[in-house]
Amino acid sequence: MCDYAKAVSVSVNCEEDPWEKYYLRFEEPTCETLPVGCVLTMVGTGSEMNAGAVITNPHTHQKIGHVFADEKIMPRFAILNPKYTLTLPHYQMVAGIYDIFNHICEQYFSGEDDNVSDYISEGLMRSVIHASRIANKDPQNYEARSNLMWAATWALNTLVAKGKSTDWMVHMLGQAVGAYTDATHGMTLAAVSLPYYRHILPCGVQKFKRFAVNVWNVDPAGKSDEQTAKEGLAAMESWMKELGLVMNISDLGATAEMIEGIADGTLIMNGGYKVLGRDEVVEILKESL
């Protein structure tokens, strides 16, 4: 709801069609905006400390995010009290956990230089994995839930994006699926992540190898870089299944007949290791079924 509050903030005094202006042309506000505050009852989006707002247009089957440049769109205050999240259903809790993790991945899997941001990202990912396993077994564990809440904020407040081109194709794929199915955001990301990462792995083998070794403790001894990288994705898959995440878009209501429409609604990003063509988007979506 924090995202929608931001969308209302920039739209309430806008004389143009806000969807056209902000989500199709990606323009900045030229009207007076309203201040926004956030009180978190679930964690994942990081919307409490950024100027992004993702909304869905049910009429056009489009789900699009706009990260506004104007700092006035950021929440003026955000209350982060883990106790407010303890009644969240398990399904939504683990969906939020994967949203946190994938936010970090989207920024991590880009660039080839030795970047401080990547070291921070690895620490955040290890923290999310550790806390998620505790929270998955004991959702009332305050320490685990508080660490997840804090990690969510740092995952998407631009810190780990510094010096990075960033990817965001998993989000584009997942949001397109969500626009057709109205499925929970974190679950759409989980369902398309592995097919996408396996598709681009040959173009970013060294970073995927680093991910395997530094995040998942894969031993690279006696293995090729690609073997090590694939073991990292296998470890990630095991963790996702351990949490109970949805692994296929068909389980979210997507059908083979929807694939072309979902592909049409998928925005193509160019900051990752491979710029996808439409045929590749279709292929990844089919592999996600």
ROZAKE-96713 format. One record per residue (C-alpha): residue in one letter; x, y, z; residue number from 0. Coordinates in pm, whole numbers. Layout:
- A,X,Y,Z,NUM
...
***
This chain:
- M,0,0,0,0
- C,298,233,42,1
- D,351,219,-335,2
- Y,-10,308,-400,3
- A,11,595,-151,4
- K,301,736,-352,5
- A,102,695,-673,6
- V,-187,887,-517,7
- S,58,1149,-393,8
- V,176,1234,-745,9
- S,-167,1192,-905,10
- V,-418,1373,-688,11
- N,-331,1718,-828,12
- C,-221,1597,-1173,13
- E,-429,1737,-1458,14
- E,-305,1472,-1703,15
- D,-376,1099,-1702,16
- P,-137,980,-1428,17
- W,-99,634,-1584,18
- E,10,784,-1914,19
- K,233,1046,-1755,20
- Y,408,842,-1487,21
- Y,388,479,-1597,22
- L,402,492,-1975,23
- R,609,807,-2036,24
- F,795,787,-1701,25
- E,778,1163,-1646,26
- E,832,1341,-1316,27
- P,559,1528,-1127,28
- T,488,1882,-1243,29
- C,206,1931,-993,30
- E,195,1969,-617,31
- T,243,1633,-445,32
- L,117,1513,-107,33
- P,350,1390,169,34
- V,347,1016,239,35
- G,427,816,552,36
- C,458,438,590,37
- V,373,202,874,38
- L,493,-144,773,39
- T,274,-447,834,40
- M,480,-668,601,41
- V,835,-645,470,42
- G,985,-700,129,43
- T,937,-406,-102,44
- G,1173,-158,66,45
- S,921,108,-31,46
- E,963,267,312,47
- M,1301,413,209,48
- N,1282,479,-163,49
- A,1082,679,-417,50
- G,955,382,-616,51
- A,590,301,-678,52
- V,470,-12,-860,53
- I,104,-22,-960,54
- T,-116,-247,-1172,55
- N,-351,-141,-1450,56
- P,-608,-424,-1458,57
- H,-761,-295,-1781,58
- T,-440,-324,-1984,59
- H,-283,-616,-1788,60
- Q,24,-407,-1711,61
- K,215,-385,-1383,62
- I,480,-113,-1399,63
- G,711,52,-1149,64
- H,835,410,-1159,65
- V,1126,514,-938,66
- F,1073,887,-908,67
- A,1372,1117,-908,68
- D,1206,1375,-682,69
- E,1301,1306,-319,70
- K,967,1452,-210,71
- I,806,1125,-321,72
- M,1001,931,-58,73
- P,810,871,267,74
- R,854,1156,515,75
- F,853,896,791,76
- A,846,517,816,77
- I,762,313,1123,78
- L,941,-22,1126,79
- N,810,-229,1416,80
- P,853,-605,1361,81
- K,563,-673,1600,82
- Y,326,-532,1337,83
- T,431,-809,1098,84
- L,390,-1111,1326,85
- T,27,-1183,1227,86
- L,116,-1199,858,87
- P,22,-1531,695,88
- H,318,-1760,631,89
- Y,260,-1741,254,90
- Q,296,-1363,255,91
- M,593,-1373,491,92
- V,798,-1601,266,93
- A,689,-1409,-44,94
- G,828,-1094,119,95
- I,1148,-1275,210,96
- Y,1208,-1369,-151,97
- D,1126,-1016,-263,98
- I,1405,-893,-35,99
- F,1650,-1149,-166,100
- N,1569,-1082,-529,101
- H,1603,-707,-488,102
- I,1963,-772,-390,103
- C,2014,-1018,-677,104
- E,1881,-768,-930,105
- Q,2157,-526,-835,106
- Y,2428,-786,-771,107
- F,2406,-960,-1111,108
- S,2540,-667,-1310,109
- G,2884,-528,-1375,110
- E,3219,-705,-1370,111
- D,3436,-470,-1165,112
- D,3546,-518,-803,113
- N,3271,-319,-635,114
- V,3216,-256,-263,115
- S,2841,-277,-327,116
- D,2876,-646,-416,117
- Y,3043,-726,-83,118
- I,2759,-551,100,119
- S,2507,-742,-112,120
- E,2666,-1075,-24,121
- G,2644,-993,346,122
- L,2280,-893,313,123
- M,2196,-1210,121,124
- R,2363,-1431,382,125
- S,2170,-1248,653,126
- V,1839,-1296,471,127
- I,1907,-1668,422,128
- H,1996,-1713,788,129
- A,1700,-1516,926,130
- S,1458,-1671,677,131
- R,1532,-2022,798,132
- I,1464,-1921,1156,133
- A,1145,-1732,1069,134
- N,1024,-2016,848,135
- K,1034,-2254,1145,136
- D,927,-1996,1403,137
- P,741,-1699,1250,138
- Q,711,-1540,1596,139
- N,1089,-1512,1637,140
- Y,1129,-1138,1691,141
- E,1501,-1126,1616,142
- A,1467,-1304,1282,143
- R,1170,-1091,1180,144
- S,1348,-770,1279,145
- N,1659,-867,1082,146
- L,1444,-940,778,147
- M,1275,-604,816,148
- W,1607,-418,835,149
- A,1752,-616,542,150
- A,1448,-529,330,151
- T,1509,-160,384,152
- W,1877,-178,293,153
- A,1811,-404,-5,154
- L,1631,-129,-195,155
- N,1728,211,-56,156
- T,1987,253,-340,157
- L,2289,161,-120,158
- V,2383,-161,-301,159
- A,2306,-6,-640,160
- K,2598,234,-610,161
- G,2839,180,-897,162
- K,2610,-82,-1054,163
- S,2418,-91,-1381,164
- T,2157,-325,-1218,165
- D,1945,-584,-1397,166
- W,1572,-593,-1293,167
- M,1460,-843,-1559,168
- V,1327,-1086,-1296,169
- H,1103,-806,-1173,170
- M,990,-723,-1525,171
- L,900,-1087,-1589,172
- G,737,-1130,-1251,173
- Q,537,-809,-1272,174
- A,407,-907,-1615,175
- V,292,-1239,-1471,176
- G,133,-1058,-1177,177
- A,-58,-825,-1409,178
- Y,-228,-1127,-1568,179
- T,-281,-1336,-1255,180
- D,-299,-1085,-967,181
- A,-58,-1319,-786,182
- T,150,-1212,-487,183
- H,453,-1020,-610,184
- G,724,-1218,-429,185
- M,581,-1545,-557,186
- T,585,-1426,-919,187
- L,953,-1341,-875,188
- A,1026,-1684,-728,189
- A,849,-1859,-1015,190
- V,1051,-1691,-1292,191
- S,1390,-1644,-1122,192
- L,1563,-1975,-1184,193
- P,1466,-2009,-1553,194
- Y,1593,-1654,-1608,195
- Y,1918,-1699,-1417,196
- R,1992,-2030,-1587,197
- H,1935,-1856,-1920,198
- I,2180,-1572,-1854,199
- L,2437,-1771,-1653,200
- P,2669,-1830,-1954,201
- C,2694,-1452,-1996,202
- G,2788,-1388,-1633,203
- V,2965,-1704,-1521,204
- Q,3219,-1532,-1296,205
- K,2956,-1346,-1092,206
- F,2740,-1656,-1062,207
- K,3047,-1849,-946,208
- R,3118,-1578,-687,209
- F,2754,-1596,-578,210
- A,2785,-1972,-533,211
- V,3105,-1951,-329,212
- N,3043,-1638,-118,213
- V,2668,-1669,-58,214
- W,2601,-2045,-68,215
- N,2941,-2179,46,216
- V,2987,-2396,-262,217
- D,3336,-2550,-272,218
- P,3486,-2474,-616,219
- A,3775,-2722,-582,220
- G,3807,-2950,-883,221
- K,3510,-2793,-1063,222
- S,3480,-2572,-1367,223
- D,3355,-2217,-1313,224
- E,3026,-2311,-1480,225
- Q,2981,-2618,-1260,226
- T,3037,-2408,-949,227
- A,2795,-2143,-1075,228
- K,2526,-2402,-1143,229
- E,2572,-2550,-795,230
- G,2502,-2206,-653,231
- L,2169,-2187,-836,232
- A,2090,-2541,-721,233
- A,2155,-2436,-359,234
- M,1931,-2133,-411,235
- E,1658,-2360,-550,236
- S,1678,-2589,-245,237
- W,1645,-2290,-13,238
- M,1346,-2158,-207,239
- K,1170,-2494,-182,240
- E,1260,-2513,188,241
- L,1074,-2185,244,242
- G,772,-2307,49,243
- L,794,-2058,-237,244
- V,594,-2108,-555,245
- M,829,-2238,-823,246
- N,604,-2232,-1133,247
- I,383,-1959,-1278,248
- S,114,-2219,-1356,249
- D,68,-2256,-979,250
- L,-12,-1883,-974,251
- G,-283,-1911,-1238,252
- A,-80,-1850,-1554,253
- T,-163,-2067,-1855,254
- A,11,-2144,-2182,255
- E,-249,-1927,-2356,256
- M,-135,-1625,-2152,257
- I,233,-1651,-2245,258
- E,221,-1424,-2551,259
- G,29,-1156,-2364,260
- I,262,-1177,-2064,261
- A,560,-1145,-2299,262
- D,402,-837,-2458,263
- G,369,-682,-2113,264
- T,731,-754,-2014,265
- L,955,-448,-2024,266
- I,1309,-519,-2146,267
- M,1594,-389,-1932,268
- N,1953,-351,-2051,269
- G,2161,-338,-1732,270
- G,2221,-709,-1673,271
- Y,2445,-964,-1838,272
- K,2218,-1017,-2139,273
- V,1957,-803,-2312,274
- L,1670,-1038,-2389,275
- G,1489,-1061,-2718,276
- R,1115,-1125,-2720,277
- D,1165,-1488,-2823,278
- E,1387,-1537,-2519,279
- V,1121,-1384,-2293,280
- V,868,-1632,-2432,281
- E,1114,-1919,-2382,282
- I,1182,-1822,-2019,283
- L,810,-1788,-1947,284
- K,744,-2131,-2096,285
- E,1020,-2277,-1881,286
- S,854,-2114,-1582,287
- L,517,-2282,-1640,288
***
